């Protein structure tokens, strides 16, 4: 039997960089390993902030030894200053993965949302709710950056390494959860 795949998901940002690690077994069941947010002061110099993000990611990798890293892909926004910081933090995350010898990939926000909620335009609350359900958590992961990091990790594991024996046609845990909820509603 194949062992679990441990994935570090990163929601890049300079002020708040979400990090989440999940173990996903061959049946695609996810288990929370670690979740947190690396924070830096908006008043600090950009280089210092990137160094804080880098140190935080290195510490998480050293402590939890993931098998792969998944980073949310930067997308265009109106606020170019925010996009630049996010892109810089993303680059740092990908560099550290490469330096650590870990395979890394990026996933778009809509790809991640669709993987965990079944809907590519889901809002933050929907993502947090599904992450809590999928990982069997007693409370919603907070802040949203932490929930997003866990969603990125799960998306990556399900798309890249968490294949079923047949490798095709299986519902993701999110899709199963939604189908179960729809059945319960239909019965009432």
Secondary structure, 3 states (H helix, E strand, C coil): CCCCEEEEEEECCCCEEEEEEEEECCCCCEEEEEEEEEECCCCCCHHHHHHHHHHHHHHHHHHHCCCEEEEECCCCCCCHHHHHHHHHHHHHHHHHHHHCCCEEEEECHHHHHHHHHCCCCCCHHHHHHHHHHHCCCCCCCCCHHHHHHHHHHHHHHHHHHCCCCCCCCCCCHHHHHHHHHHHHHHHC
